[in-house]
Amino acid sequence: MRDLRGAARQLARAAGRRVLGVAPDRHEAYSGLRYRAVPSRYEPPTEEVETWFTTEAGKRLAVERGYRYGLKQGWLMYPSLRGLRHLRARGLLGPQEETFLSESIGHRTLTRALDEIDAVAQPVIARHATLWEPGTVEPGRFPVPTPDAAALRRDVDAQMAQFRYRFRKLEESGHFVPRAGMRTIEVGCGRGLASAALARLSFRAVGIDNNYHDNFDSGGGTWRILREMAGTALDLRLGDITKGICDDAGSFDIILSTSVLEHVGDLPAALAEMHRLLADGGFMIHGYNPFFSLNGGHALGILDTPWGHARLSEADYLRYFDQLRPFEAATARRWVSGALNRNLTIAAMQRSLTEAGFCILSWEESSGKLDPAAHLTPDVLADAQETCAEITLADLLATDVQFVAAKR
């Protein structure tokens, strides 16, 4: 293990926010790094510890009640439970069904096998067939609520306000001036709200999504309503940026994504395609949730103690699911192996951008509403660096990274 005193010296310079601004012709940096002293080892409250997990090397990690669900409600990643949650919010579950839902969720992991949950939940969900998009009430698929056009319009209006603010800041920074008529492409557009907002702001907007969770289709109600709302300026498609899309080289002025890059397994292929698609002098605007951050394991990969997912070797990480989340193990193993980039440090991201032919114009790291520094002790940093030597304090503290890059 690395010297804890050295780790402590690093921690003394840590903070929840760091901003780097890189002008086209010079490099400038601002660092407002702060850290308050904490004990040398993380000690969870005794009453919250349910059990302990022992690594192959003999280290012990606490398994804390409620910790995981406090960060991410992982049970919402299971279609039947999400469907029941929607019905509960509308007051459509009976007392026994309410109890079944609460008991199945548990306090840190599911307490029943998925096929048992499906056997009870699917008939209840199907009983309210008119509430769901046609074809989505099937085992293994997320039941998609019938979209509310008025609610979608409010969501798109909110996205428009956010884009106006972001674009104004970009213009003030001197990096570039977004103009009506520019062609944009949003990678991982999901429901398409941001792309629709761009279209309504007079951009020619394309949104693509690989539909990883198989929870919508290109002809579904949400996309249909958004197309009607935004008109011909909006083009929503199914597609995978790592496998290339049909548009000509240099046909886009701006590429955007939110909470997507951390899920891209073949980042070089994705960045190469983005570079091909961008016009000369085009820009990318991305935000992502780094894997090694406090909540970077996402709903299925967060463990039951701070940074557990970053502190374990791959073998220990997968064994953790088998041992402590038996009813989620198969799904969680498949998801963390196929939908999370576990090698993407902040340094690796910056290096990948440079190697792909991009110039980073601005870079901002933030801890958002979380307070990761309150839990970050030298042993956490040392354990994480044993799993990946390139990990820095920024990787552990930054739950959100926003950057702008230009095609060179």
N, C-alpha and C positions, 0 to 999 in steps of 0.2 A: 504493500500500500504506500502511496505517496506520503511524504512527510506532512503531517497535519499542521505543523507550524507554518510551512510554506503555503498550504491551502488557506490558513487563517490570514496570512498576509494578503493573499489575493482577495479574500472576502472583504477585507477592510477597505478595498477600493471598489466594491460592488454597488450596484444600485438598480432601481426598477426602470430606468429610462436612459437611453443614450441616443443622440442624434448625430448623424454625419451628413454634412452637405458637401457635395462634390460639384463644383462649377465646371463647365466645359473646358476651361483653360487653366484651372488651378484646383488644388485640393485644400479644403478647409474642414476643420473638425471642431465640434463642440462636445465636451464631455462633462455631464453633471452627475457623476457617479457617487452614490451615497450608500452606506450600509450601516446598520446598527448591530452592535455586538450581540451574539447569541451564544449559548453553550457550545462546546466543541463537538458534542454529539446530540443528534435529535432524539428526544425522549417524549413519546406520546403520553397523554394522560392515562394512568393505569386503568381507570375504569372503562376506557374506550378500547382497550386491547382485547380482542376476541381470542387470538392465538398468535403464533409466530411461524414465519416461513424461514427455513434454513437453506442457504445456498449450498452448492457443491463444495465451495471453499470453506463452509462452516460459519458464515456470517448469518446473523438473524435479522429479519425485518418484521416489524410489527404489522399485524393485520387488524386494522382499526374499524370499528363499527361505524357505518355511515360516512366514512371519509370519501369513498368513491362517488356515491350518489350526491354528496355535497358539492362536488365539482362538476360532474356530468351524470345525468340520469341515464345510465347505460341500458336500462331495461327498455327504453324507448326505441332501441335498435332492433327490437323483435316485433314483427308485424302484428301478431295477435294482441300483444299487450298494448301497442300503440292504438289499435282499433278500439280496445276496451276503454282506454283512457279517454278517447274522443267521445265515446258514448257516455261515460261517467260525467264528463264536463257538461253534457246536455241533459243530465238527469235521467238517462235511459237504462241504467243498470238497477237490477233488483238487489235486495240486501245480500243474498247469497253470492251473486255475481260480484258485488263490491268486495265482499270478504275474500272471494277467490282471487281477485286482482291484487289486493293488498298482500295477501299471503304469498302469492306467486312472485311478486317483486322482491320481497325480503328486505333486509336492511343494508346489504352490500352486494348480493348476487342472487340470481334466481333460485327458488327453492323447489321448483318442479321441472321435469323434463319438458322440452319444447313440444314434443308430440302430445303430451298430456295437456299442456296449456292450449294447444291448437284444437284438441278434441272438444274442449269446453268453450273456447272463445269463438271459434269459427261459426257455429250455429247462431250464437248471439249476434255476431257482426252481420251475418247474412240475413237475419231477421229484420234488419233495418237497411235493406238493400238500396232504398232510394236516397240514402245519405251519402253513397259512395259513387265514385266514377265507375262506369261500366267496365267490367273485366278485371277490376282490381281486388275484388273480394274472392281471392283464391288462396289456398295454403301456400305460404312462403312469399307471397307478395304483400307489399304494404297497402292496406286499404286506404285509398286516397279520397278524402272528403270531396263531395261535389263543390266546386269553387263558387265563391260568393263574389260576383262582379264588383259590387260596391266596395267590398273589403280589398279586393285586388287593386282597385283604382286608388284607394287610400295608401296602400303599400307602395305602389308605383310613384305616387306623389311624394312620399317620404324619401324614396330613392332619388328622385329628381332634385330635391332640396340638398341631399348629401352631395350629389355630383356638382351642383352649382357651387357649393362651398369648396369642394376639393379642387375643382378646376380654377376657381378664383385664387386659391392658395398657390397652385402651380404657376398661374400667370404672374402672380406677385413675386414668386421666386426667380422669375426670369428664365425658367427651364424651357417652357413652351406655352403656346397659347392655343387651347382647344377651340376649334371653330366649327360652326354648323356646317353640315355637309361632309365632314370627315367620316371615313369609314372605320368603324370599330368592331372588334371581335372580343367577346367575353368567353373565356375558357372556363368550363365547369359552371354553366349558367343556371343549373338547377331548374327552379320554377320559371326563370326568365324575367324576374322582376327588374333587375338592373339593366338588362338589355332593352326591355320595354321603356324604361325611364330614359335611356340614351336616345332611343328612337323618338320619343316625345320631345326631347331637347333638340331635335332636328339633326341628329347624327344618323348615318346609315348603319344600323346596328345588326350585327350577327351574333347569335349566342349558340354555343355548342356544348353538349354534355354527353358523357359516355354512359349515363344511366346505370351507374354501378349497382345501385340498389334495386333496379328494375321497378321503380315506383312511379313512373309516368311513361307516357308514350307521346310521339310527336303529334298525334292527332287528338290528344286529351283536352279536357275542358279548359284547364288553366291556360295552356298555350293558345288555344283557339280564342279565348277571351282577350288575351294580351295582343294577339295579332289583330283582332278587330279594333282594339283600343289604340294601337300604335300605327296601324296601316301598313302600307307597303315598305316603309322604312325599316321594318323589323323582320328578321329572318332567323327563326329558331330551328335548330337541327340536332339530330343525334350524331355524335362523332367523337373521335379520340385524337387529341392533339399529338400523341406520341406516334400515331400511325399515319399521320398526314391527312390533310383535307384537300378538297378539290379546287380551292381557290388559287388563282394565279399568284406567282411570286410578286411581292411588292404591292399587293392590292389593299393593304390596310394601313391606316395612319396610327392607330392606337390599339394595343392589346391589353386587356384587363383580366384580373382574376381575384377572387376573394376566397381564402381558405381552401385552396386547390393544390398549390405546389407541394405541400407536405404529403400529399397523397400520390404524387406522380413517381412511379418506380423508376422509369427511364427518363430522368431529368434531361440528360444531354439530347435525347431525341426530341423531347418537347421544346427545348430552347432552340434547337436547330430549326424546327418547323416554324417557331415564332419568328426567328431571324429571317427565314425565307419569306414569310407572309408580310413582314413589315416593309413599307416603302423606305427608301433612303431617308435617314433623318427621323424615322418613325420612333414612337415611344411605347414603353410598357409601364403599366401601373399595377403592381401586385401587392397583396397582403396575405400573409400566411401565419399559421400557428406552429412554431417549430416543435419537432418531436421531443426534444430533450427538455422542454419547458415544463412547468408544474402540471399543466393540463394537456401537454402535448401527446399523451397516449390516447387522447380522445375517448369517446364513450366506452368502447370495448377494451381499450388497451391501458387505461389508467388502473393502477393497482390500488392497494388499500393503505398506503403510507406515502408521504410526500416523495416524489421523484422515484418511486419504486420501479417504474418502467425504464428509467434511465440508469438505474444502479445495478441491474441484473444482466448477466450474460444472456445470449439468445437462448441457450439451453435452459437456464433457470427461468427465464421469462415464460417460455412455453410450458415448462413443468408447473409453474405457478397456476396456470389456468386448469391444468389437469387435477391438481391437488386441491385447490381452493375455490374453483368455479366449475365443478363437474358438469353442470347442466348448460354452461356457456362455452365450455372448452373448445368444441369443434368449431363453432362460429367465430369465437375470439381468435383462435389460432389462424384460421383462414383469413380473417380480416386484418390482423396485425402483420401478417406475412404478405398479403396482397394489396393492402390499401394504405399502408403507412411506409414512408421512406425513413427507415431507422438509421440511415447513414448521413442524413442531411444536417450537418452542423451549419452554423452561420458562415464560417469560413468556407465550407464546401459550396454553399450557395453562391457566395461572392466570387469564388474561383470559377464556378461553372458559368456564371454570367460573363465573366471576362473571356473565358475560353470559347464561348459561343459567339463572341463578337459584339458584346454590349458594353456600353460605358455607364457605370452607375452614377446617376445624377444626385439622388438623395436616398438616405437610408435612415430609418427610424425604428428603434426598438423600444417596446413599452410593456409594462406588466398589467396594463388595463386596470380593472377593478380588483384584481387579486393582489395579495401581499406576499409574494414568494420569499422575499428577503427574511420574513419572520420565521421561516422554517429552514432556511438554507444554512447548514452547518458545515464545518470543514470535512466531516466524514462523508456527507452527501457528495460534495465535490470530488473527493478522493475516489469514492466508489464509482462515480460516473466516469471519471477519467481512466479508470481501469477497464471499463467496457469500450471506451472510445477516447484515445489519447488527445484528440483534437478538441474535445469539449472545453469550453471556457465558461466563465461566470455568466457571460451574456447569453449563452445557450440555455442555461438553467433559469435565468431570471426573466428573459424576454418571452412573454406569452403571445406577443403580437409583433410582427415585423412588417413594415410598410416600406416599399422602395419604388423609385422611378428609375428607369434605365432607357438609354437611347441606343439605337442601332448605329454601329460604327461603319 
